[in-house]
Amino acid sequence: MSRHTSSQFAFLRQSEIRNMSIECAKVSGINLAQGVCDTEVPEAVRQGAADAMEAGTNIYTRYDGLSELRMAIARKFERETGLTADPEREVLVTSGATGAFYAACAALFDRGDEVILFEPFYSYHLDTLQALGVTPRLVPLELPDWSFSIAALRAAISEKTRAIVINTPGNPSGKVFSRAELESIAELAREFDLYVITDEIYEYFLYDGHQHVSFAALPDMRDRTLCIGGFSKTFSITGWRVGYLLGNAELCDKIGQVHDLLYVCAPAPLQIGVARGLEALPAEFYANLRQEYARKRELLCRALERAGLTPHIPSGAYYVLANAERLPGASAKERALSLLARTGVAAVPGSAFFRSDRGSTLLRFSYAKREAELRQACQNLASLQL
């Protein structure tokens, strides 16, 4: 039997996030590696999906999703940005935010094109570009506040550059791009006629007075922006795979065709559950979400400090990058395995989010966990005392 496999995907390896989840399961540890978000699903979302199943909403949807959800997303977008989006032509329901990103990149870019990512990056963004033969150009975010140099961003743009990807709030850094930073990126997008793809899935996870600014809401940016979001994190439904993409009608049509080819559609009854959640949950739900995760952030960061793993306090999302250079090991992976062996707590090697060696002394921890399990993890970590 032939054992030939595609050279296009030869670079792919199982992600360090999943690797550490597997290692964690072997020792029955506490998984702070993968942002599985195993917290309670809001009743309106859960019951909405159940009702839809019982009512027979179990077949293929339109390629761009059910109208009830597209309209709910458009209303959400208008409430939060003041901009309108036509639910018939400018909203796509996708197979998660990752499905939206892959379909957008496949629809817009050719092999040999270049796209700019900020480093540390979400590894799925990098791998998607590489799978499509698109060259990622990296611009470093620098500590202590994950700032970037506009000169470095300009220098990364070439005649082959087609887009800039912005993840805000960011995974793994927790960076929230300020309006001033986004406006500086917008100037370059106009100057060089670039698309801007924004991954805004952590938009409600914000701390210390930080505000989320959607890039599409900046002056003259609506038509060149592809705004990607989802509900995995906000509603604790990471396994449902319901996301969305907003863009102009021409781009949405092409991206929608690609998404149809790759995924057909997001699960029909789960789309209804998400739509019911968007319509039924009050502003108080999102305020409580921020408060809950701010408390969990504080809990984990205090434990990391006591352990001797100095955390870089995130401004958003639900991850912490911590300095692990005091753990034994010659690499971030060895340090992560050492921590797991000593405490039973799994984290992701920071090298998964960098091409440079800047991640070699970092570990990423997720605090999207139920309270009791997170407290036990923090107790385990605090006993380390390096």
C-alpha positions in Angstrom: 0.0 0.0 0.0 1.3 3.5 -0.9 2.2 5.6 2.2 2.5 8.9 0.3 1.0 11.9 2.1 0.6 15.5 1.0 3.7 17.6 1.0 1.5 20.7 1.5 0.8 19.7 5.1 4.1 18.0 5.9 5.0 20.8 8.3 2.1 20.1 10.6 2.7 18.5 13.9 0.2 18.0 16.8 0.1 21.4 18.6 1.9 21.8 21.9 -1.5 22.8 23.4 -2.9 19.4 22.6 0.4 17.6 23.4 0.3 19.0 26.9 -3.3 18.1 27.3 -2.4 14.5 26.5 0.5 14.6 29.0 -1.8 16.1 31.6 -4.3 13.3 31.1 -1.6 10.7 31.6 -1.0 11.8 35.2 -4.6 12.9 35.9 -3.4 16.4 36.3 -5.1 19.8 36.1 -5.1 21.1 32.6 -4.4 24.8 32.4 -2.8 24.3 29.0 -5.8 24.2 26.7 -8.4 27.0 26.9 -11.3 24.6 26.9 -13.5 26.9 28.9 -15.3 24.1 30.8 -17.5 26.5 32.7 -21.3 26.7 32.8 -23.2 27.3 29.6 -25.9 30.0 30.0 -29.3 28.5 30.3 -30.8 30.5 27.4 -28.1 29.2 25.1 -28.4 25.6 26.2 -32.2 25.5 26.2 -32.3 27.3 22.9 -30.3 24.6 21.2 -32.4 21.8 22.9 -35.6 23.4 21.8 -34.3 23.7 18.2 -33.5 20.0 18.1 -36.9 19.1 19.4 -38.5 21.4 16.9 -36.7 19.6 14.0 -33.9 22.2 13.2 -31.5 19.4 12.4 -30.8 19.7 8.7 -28.3 21.7 6.6 -28.6 25.5 6.8 -28.0 28.0 4.1 -24.2 28.3 3.4 -24.1 31.5 5.3 -26.1 30.3 8.3 -29.6 30.6 9.7 -31.3 34.0 9.3 -32.1 34.1 13.1 -28.4 34.0 14.0 -27.3 36.3 11.2 -29.8 38.9 12.2 -28.7 38.6 15.9 -25.1 39.1 14.9 -25.9 42.1 12.8 -27.8 43.7 15.8 -24.9 42.9 18.1 -22.5 44.6 15.7 -24.6 47.7 15.5 -25.1 47.9 19.3 -21.4 47.7 19.9 -19.9 49.7 16.9 -22.7 51.9 15.7 -22.2 50.3 12.2 -24.9 48.4 10.3 -24.3 45.1 8.6 -26.7 43.6 6.1 -27.5 40.1 7.6 -28.4 38.9 4.1 -25.1 39.8 2.4 -22.5 40.9 5.0 -22.7 38.3 7.7 -21.4 34.7 7.6 -22.0 32.1 10.2 -19.0 29.9 10.3 -17.6 26.7 11.7 -16.0 28.5 14.6 -13.7 31.5 14.4 -11.0 29.2 13.1 -13.2 28.1 10.2 -13.8 31.8 9.4 -10.1 32.5 9.4 -9.2 29.5 7.2 -12.0 30.2 4.7 -11.0 33.9 4.5 -7.4 33.2 3.9 -8.2 30.5 1.3 -10.5 32.9 -0.5 -8.2 36.0 -0.5 -4.6 34.9 -0.8 -2.5 33.1 -3.3 0.6 31.0 -2.7 3.6 33.4 -2.3 1.5 36.2 -0.8 2.6 37.6 2.5 0.5 38.3 5.6 1.7 40.1 8.8 1.2 38.5 12.2 2.2 40.0 15.6 4.5 37.8 17.7 3.6 36.1 20.1 0.9 34.7 17.7 -1.9 32.3 18.0 -0.4 29.2 16.4 -3.6 28.4 14.3 -3.1 31.7 12.5 0.5 30.8 11.6 -0.3 27.2 10.6 -3.3 28.3 8.4 -1.1 30.7 6.4 1.6 28.1 6.0 -0.9 25.4 4.9 -2.0 27.7 2.1 1.5 28.6 1.0 1.2 32.1 2.3 4.3 33.6 4.0 3.9 35.0 7.5 5.9 38.1 8.3 6.3 38.6 12.0 6.3 41.9 14.0 7.4 41.5 17.6 5.2 42.6 20.5 7.7 43.8 23.2 7.5 43.5 26.9 6.6 44.8 29.4 3.3 45.9 27.8 3.4 44.0 24.5 3.9 47.2 22.5 5.0 47.2 18.9 7.1 49.5 16.8 5.3 51.2 13.9 8.6 51.3 12.1 9.0 47.6 12.5 5.5 47.1 11.1 6.2 49.3 8.1 9.5 47.5 7.5 7.6 44.1 7.4 5.4 45.3 4.5 6.6 44.4 1.0 5.1 44.4 -2.5 3.8 40.9 -1.7 2.0 41.8 1.5 -1.8 41.4 1.3 -3.1 41.7 4.9 -2.4 42.3 8.6 -3.9 40.0 11.2 -4.8 41.5 14.6 -5.9 39.4 17.5 -7.4 41.6 20.2 -7.7 40.8 23.0 -4.8 38.5 22.2 -4.0 34.9 22.7 -1.5 34.2 24.3 -0.3 37.6 25.4 -3.6 39.1 26.7 -2.8 42.3 24.8 -5.6 44.7 24.1 -4.7 46.9 21.2 -5.5 50.6 22.0 -7.4 52.8 19.7 -4.2 54.8 19.0 -2.4 51.6 18.0 -5.2 50.5 15.8 -5.3 53.9 14.1 -1.6 53.7 13.3 -2.2 50.3 11.7 -5.1 51.7 9.8 -2.9 54.4 8.3 -0.6 51.7 6.9 -3.5 49.6 5.7 -4.7 52.6 3.7 -1.2 53.5 2.4 -0.4 50.0 1.2 -4.0 49.0 0.3 -4.1 46.0 2.7 -6.8 43.9 4.1 -7.0 43.7 7.9 -8.3 40.5 9.5 -9.3 40.9 13.1 -9.8 37.9 15.5 -12.0 39.4 18.2 -13.2 36.2 19.9 -12.1 37.4 23.4 -13.9 40.8 23.0 -15.7 40.5 26.4 -12.7 39.4 28.4 -11.3 42.8 29.5 -9.7 44.0 32.7 -8.4 47.2 34.4 -10.6 49.5 32.4 -9.4 48.4 29.0 -11.9 48.8 26.2 -12.3 46.7 23.1 -12.2 48.6 19.8 -13.4 46.8 16.7 -11.1 47.7 13.8 -14.0 47.9 11.4 -15.4 50.9 13.4 -12.3 53.1 12.6 -12.8 55.7 9.9 -12.7 54.2 6.3 -11.9 50.8 7.6 -15.2 49.0 7.3 -14.7 47.8 3.7 -11.1 46.6 4.1 -11.8 44.8 7.4 -12.8 41.2 7.9 -14.1 41.0 11.5 -14.0 37.5 12.9 -15.7 36.5 16.2 -17.3 33.6 17.9 -19.2 32.3 20.9 -17.0 29.5 22.1 -15.4 31.6 24.9 -18.3 33.9 25.8 -20.9 31.2 26.2 -18.5 28.3 27.2 -19.3 26.3 24.1 -15.9 25.5 22.6 -17.2 22.2 21.2 -20.1 23.7 19.4 -18.1 25.4 16.6 -20.2 28.4 15.9 -18.4 31.6 14.8 -18.9 34.4 12.4 -17.3 36.7 9.9 -18.4 40.3 9.0 -17.2 42.0 5.8 -18.4 43.7 2.7 -20.9 41.8 0.5 -18.4 41.0 -2.3 -15.8 39.4 0.1 -18.5 37.6 2.1 -19.8 36.0 -1.0 -16.4 34.6 -2.0 -15.5 33.6 1.5 -18.9 32.0 2.0 -18.4 29.8 -1.1 -15.0 28.6 0.3 -16.5 28.0 3.7 -19.3 26.0 2.1 -16.8 23.8 0.3 -14.7 23.2 3.5 -17.3 22.9 6.2 -20.8 23.1 4.6 -22.3 24.8 7.6 -22.1 25.2 11.4 -24.5 22.9 13.3 -28.1 24.0 12.8 -29.6 23.7 16.3 -26.5 25.1 17.9 -26.9 28.2 15.8 -30.3 28.7 17.3 -28.9 28.3 20.8 -26.4 31.0 20.1 -29.0 33.3 18.6 -31.2 32.9 21.6 -28.3 33.7 23.9 -27.5 36.9 22.0 -31.0 38.0 22.2 -31.9 37.0 25.8 -28.7 37.7 27.8 -28.7 41.2 29.3 -25.7 43.5 29.6 -25.3 42.3 33.2 -24.2 38.9 31.9 -21.2 40.4 30.1 -20.3 42.6 33.1 -20.5 39.6 35.4 -18.3 37.6 33.0 -15.6 40.3 33.2 -15.7 40.3 37.0 -15.6 36.6 37.2 -12.5 36.3 35.0 -10.8 39.3 36.6 -11.1 37.4 39.9 -9.7 34.2 38.3 -6.8 36.2 36.7 -5.9 37.6 40.1 -6.1 34.1 41.7 -3.8 32.5 39.2 -1.3 35.4 39.0 -0.9 35.5 42.8 -0.2 31.7 42.8 2.4 32.1 40.0 4.1 34.9 41.9 4.3 32.7 45.0 5.7 29.8 42.9 8.4 32.0 41.5 6.9 32.0 38.0 6.6 35.7 37.4 3.4 36.4 35.4 3.0 39.0 32.7 -0.4 40.4 33.8 -2.9 40.2 30.8 -5.1 43.1 29.9 -7.7 40.8 28.2 -8.5 37.2 27.2 -7.9 34.4 29.8 -4.3 33.4 29.5 -1.2 34.3 31.4 2.3 34.1 30.0 4.7 33.5 32.9 8.5 33.5 33.2 9.6 29.9 33.9 13.4 30.3 33.6 13.8 29.1 37.2 12.3 25.7 36.3 14.8 23.0 35.2 15.1 22.3 31.5 16.8 23.5 28.4 13.6 24.4 26.5 10.1 25.6 27.2 8.8 22.1 26.6 11.2 20.6 29.2 10.2 23.3 31.6 6.5 22.6 31.0 7.0 18.8 31.6 9.0 19.6 34.7 6.2 21.7 36.1 3.6 19.0 35.3 5.7 16.3 37.1 6.2 18.5 40.2 2.8 20.0 40.6 0.3 18.1 38.4 -0.5 21.3 36.5 -0.2 21.5 32.7 0.9 24.6 30.9 1.8 25.3 27.2 5.5 25.8 26.3 5.9 29.5 25.2 7.8 28.4 22.2 4.5 27.4 20.6 3.7 31.1 20.1 7.1 32.4 18.9 9.4 31.7 16.0 12.2 33.4 17.8 13.7 32.1 21.0 11.8 34.6 23.1 9.3 31.9 24.1 12.0 29.5 25.5 11.5 30.7 29.1 7.8 31.2 29.0 4.8 29.1 29.8 1.1 29.9 29.0 -1.6 29.1 31.6 -5.3 29.3 31.0 -7.7 30.3 33.8 -10.9 29.4 31.9 -11.7 26.8 34.5 -14.3 26.0 37.1 -13.6 27.7 40.4 -12.8 24.6 42.5 -10.4 23.2 39.9 -8.6 26.5 39.4 -8.2 26.9 43.1 -6.7 23.4 43.4 -4.3 24.2 40.5 -3.3 27.5 42.3 -2.7 25.6 45.5 -0.5 23.1 43.7 1.5 25.9 42.0 2.0 28.0 45.1 3.6 25.0 46.9 6.4 25.0 44.3 8.3 28.0 45.7 11.2 28.1 43.3 
